[in-house]
Amino acid sequence: MLQKGNRIIIAGIVLQVVVLLVFGTVAGDYYVRVRGSSRTSHGDEENGNVNTELWRDKRFHMFVCAVMGAYSAILIRCIYR
């Protein structure tokens, strides 16, 4: 019974790490696509100026860094377990 409980705990931790890695991959892909979109927009479109302004905003960059830091800390904690 104890061994089954340990296996369930390990499986849950492995699942958590896999889900976090998938999230990181998808979030990274989104970041790359939006970054490329903001660089190629010349302000001709209605949303072009908004994207460019957002990417130049210091508070937005601080937010992205905070999210990356939190994600990294959670992932490291999950792997360490």
Beta strands, then each sheet from edge to edge (+ up, - down):
end
